[in-house]
Amino acid sequence: MGEVSLSEVSKRFTLRVDGRVEVVRALDRVSFTVNDGEIVSLIGPSGCGKTTALRITMGLETASSGRVLVDGVAVAGCGYDRGMVFQHAELLPWLTALENVMFGLEMKGVRGAPLRERAQQALELVGLKESAQRRPYQLSGGMQQRVGIARALAIDPKVLLMDEPFGALDAQTREGLQAELLDLHARTRKTILFVTHDLDEAVLLADRVVVMRHGQVAEIFTVPLPRPRDDLAAVRGRAEFADVRYRIWRALHDLPVTVH
């Protein structure tokens, strides 16, 4: 199982500006659920609280109020039931791809033969079996991100949290990794919470899209596109894609939906 539930989650930061103390509300009573095996995208303008919500779910930040549950258990710090993939892979440059994945497993306490075996399996899952002995500088940006995904998957988390993992990549590489993520999800059925600024990406990947504005959930949309979504070009051409994309775009800009 891998259900994630955010209930009335708020986050306030205290800042000192020009000698004055100001309270910034990053999240304001945010509530939504990611069902087991579901992909949910979080989308909204910069500063709307997407990454803060993700970091609280991972346990990297603490909520000022409210709570996050994973399978009914309250999040209290980082845990191996959750794996996180960042916008930049953050690989250790002196280690090979395999060793970077092994490092995450070592932190979990895996030792001996299972350590290398599980790391190799994770790299194979993301299509990097032949690149196991390369160091980060020998890998493209897309390959580095796939190592980051493998590192998160190797610990076998219930939930995969992804913070704009394809945002720094060129369009062609990004589309390739979107397809690979959909294939990976079809094979593993991992629960995924995915933060993005890209509206097309949110619709292509997700079962539901959570639109955020000003630290709050503005609206939640169900994406009526069947899986598997093997042909992304064909998915983009469907009327359902255009319709839900239009509705989400209007919600992002706080505009009513107009019917022609």
N, C-alpha and C positions, 0 to 999 in steps of 0.2 A: 504493500500500500504506500501511497505517497500524497495524501491530501494535505493541502496547505490552506489555512484559514487566518485571515487578518480580521480582527474584530476591534473596531473603534480605535485604531492605532493613530496616535498623535505624536509629533516630535517637535520640540522647541529648542532652538539654539539661542544662547545669550551672547551678544556681540557688544563690543565697546567701540562706538563711532564718535570721533571728535569729543572724547571725554564723557559721552553719554552712554548709558547702558540701554541697548535695544534688544527686544525679544523677537526672534524671527520664527514664525510657525512654518516649518517645512512640510509637515503633514497634519491634517486636521480631520480626525475621526474617520480614517480610511478603513473600509470594510469590503472584502471580496474573498471568494474561495476559488482555489485551483483544485479541481477534482483529480483523483488518481488517474494517471495516464494522459492527462490533458495538457495541451500547450496553451498558455495564456500570455498574450502580449500586453505590456504596459506601454502606452504612448502618450505623449504630451509635450508641450514646449519645455525648453531648458528651464530648470529651476522649479518645475511643478511637483517634484518629490518622488519621481520614478526610482532613481538610484537609491535614495534614502529608504524607500520601502523595501527594496531588494536587500540592502545592507542590514536592515533590521531583521528581515527574514533569515538571512544567513547567520546573524548573531554578531556581526561586526559593529553594529550600533545598537543602543538600547532605546526602546520607546519611552517617551515621557508619560504616556498612558496608553491603555489598551493592551492587547496581547496578540501574539502570533502562535498558532498551534500547527504542529506537523503530526498528522495522525492522532490528534487529540492531546498531544503532549506539548506543553508550553516551551517555546524556545527560550533558552537561558544561556546565551553564548553560542559559539560555533560548535558544530557537531558533525559526525561522519554520516548522518542521515541526509546531509545537504552538501552538494558540491557546487563550486562557483567558478564561472568563466568570466574573465574581465575583458575590457575593450582591447587591452594589449596583453599578450600571452604571459608576460612577466616570467619568462624562462630564465633559469640560471645559466649564464653564458659559458661557464666552464664545464658544464655537464652535457652529455649527449642527450638526444631526444629520449632514449630509453631510460637514462639515468634521471632525467627530469620527471618522468612518470613514476619511476621507482621512489623518488624522493617523497612524493605525496603518500605513497604506501608505507614507507618507512616511518613517517610521522604518525601513521595509524597503528604502527607496531608490527607490521608484517615483516617477517624475516625468513631467511633460508630460501629454499627452492621456490616456494609460492611467490616470493617477491618479484623475481625476474619473470616468472611465468605469467603472472597477472598483468605486469607492465607490458609484456609483449602482446598479450591478448587485447589490451586496451588500444595499443598502437595499431594492431591489425584491424580493430573495429573502425578506426578512422582512416584506414587505407595508407598507413605509414610504416608497414612492416619492413619495407626495404630501406627506410631512412632512419632506422633505429640508432645507428652509430654516428649520425651527423650531429654536429653542434648547431646551436641556433643560427649563427652567422651563415651557415651553409644551407639554411632553409628559407623559402620564400615566406612572405607575411602570412599567406593563407595556410602554409604548412605549419608555421609556428602556432597559429590559432588552433589547428587540429591537434597539435601536441598538448596545448592547454586544455582542450576538450577531453583528450585521452587521460590526462592527469586527473581531471575531475571525475571521469567515469570509472577510473581504476579502483577507487575506493567503494564503488557500487552504492552510490547514494540513492535514497528514495526520490530525491528532488534535485533537479539541475537548475541552478540560477544563473542567468546569462545577462551580463550588463553590456549591451551594445557590442557583442563580440565581433561583428563584421563591419563596424562603423568606420574603421580606419583603412579598409581595404578598397581596391579599385572595383568598379562595377562588375567586371567579368568574374573576378575571384569571389566577390560577394555572392553572386548568383549561384556559382558552383557550390559554395559552402551552404547556402540555403537549401539546395537540393540534397546535399549530403546530410544535413541535419534532419530533414524530413525522412530520409532513408534510415538514419540512425534511430529516430523516434519510432518508426514502424517496426524496427527489429528489437528494440529494448523496452518500448512502452514506458519510458521514464516520464515522470511529471516534470514539466518545464515551465518556468516563469521567465519570460524573455523581455528585456527592456530594449526599446528601439526608438529612434526618431523617424524612421522610414515607414511611411504609411503603407506602401506596397508590401514591404517585408512583413509588417504586422499582420496584414490580411492573408498573405501567402502561407505563413507558418501556423497561424493560431486557430484554435477552436473558438476562442472568444478573445475580444480586444477590450481592454479597460482603458478608457480615455480619462486622463487626469488633467486638471487645471487648478492652479493656486493651492496645491497641496491637498486637493480633494478628488474623489472619484466623481467625474461629471456624468458618465454614462458607460454602460457595458453592452457590447454588441456581440451577438452570436454570428459566427461566420458560416454561412450555409453552403460550404464547399465540401464535397465528398473527399474522403481519403481512400486510397493513396493519391497524393498530388505529385505524380511522377514527372509530368510534363508541365513545367512552370509557365511556359509560353501559352500553352493551352488553357491553363488556369486563369491567366491574366485576360484571356479572350472571352471568358464566360460572362454572361449577363449578371449572374449573382455576384461576381467579383466587382464589377463596375458599380453595382447598386450599393453594396455594403461599404465599398471604398468611399463613395459619394457621401453616404450617411455619416461615416466616421469623420470625413473631412469637415463636414458642416458642424459636427460636435466639437471638433478641435478648435474651430473658429467661433464657437458659441453662436452659431447661426441656425435658424429653423430649417427643417427640410422642406423644400418646395417641390410640388408635384406638377409636372408639365403634361 
